[in-house]
Amino acid sequence: MRLFRPFTIAAPRLRGAALRVLPLGLALLAAGCGATDRIKNALRADQADPAWQSDSTLLATHPDVLFRVTRDSGGARVVPLGTMGPQGFRLLTLSDRGWRSFDLDYLAGGKSLRPYRGGRALAPITSTRGMWEGAPLDSIPGCSIMLPGALASIPDGVEFFTSGKRPPLTPVSPLSAGELQTALNAIPTLIAPAAGIAMSMLPRYKRAVFIAETGKGPRPTIVVVYDDPEVVADSVRQMGVRPRHLVVVLDKGVYGYKPTFTYTTLGNKVSPPRYRYLDHIDVDNDGKSELFFGLTLKGASLYTIVLRYEVDAWRELLRNERQRCHA
């Protein structure tokens, strides 16, 4: 990530007493600002390595970072995804030297991480060990730049960690069981048929319902995922065929809950992959959460789709397609 470029400011010429006062003034300024070792190291960055110069300048600001939990044959890891703050959510990209410095700063044993579940912060935990703390935890043959993956105690149902606590979300009124059922009733009668799934076919699907208090309106957001476990031959094309996967997001409108995002796919190898709802987290400090989805595909444990609510619908903000090895 290249956020800053080094620059110089020409100092005005000073005369007489001003020259004698300058060293003392600079010393007081440094003390008052509480300059950290991190900033000092950034200022001493190797001028012959522009990538490290940029990385160290960014790391000196110690941005808030969102981490994704990955689970594969190698075990569970806490892996950095992007930076958060008023400037928005941005995928974090560093050089190999930058990632090793990041590993020491954020993931080394004893560093504090905060797990999130259902959009809510849980009690902070401490990292067990970083990626390069001693012998590397793992490696990928031929990979020149690898995202660090730390070991930590991961609570059940947690998909994300942050490097610090996020600002509170805008409060919403709770959703009653009756209101939820009324909202869900519109899916088999209106939404699913419009997506190519007849009402009579919905019993074939497994349904998962998630209530997300995103703060984007006075009532919670409802996320519904339908999955037909039937395996469709890869020779079958999606055009005109009943989708085997349906995602519906509902939000309260003037006349009740209405669809604000839908996604369908056949789910075989020649069609887009099936989504998996992960969680909701505010990544731009506006008091409203973004929605996060992953994929059900093996080997895509870090693939992440981020949706932001804009005007009257959820729209894709960005997607992370990279995996641990990204160079």
Disulfide bonds with the S-S distance in Angstrom:
Cys143-Cys325 2.27
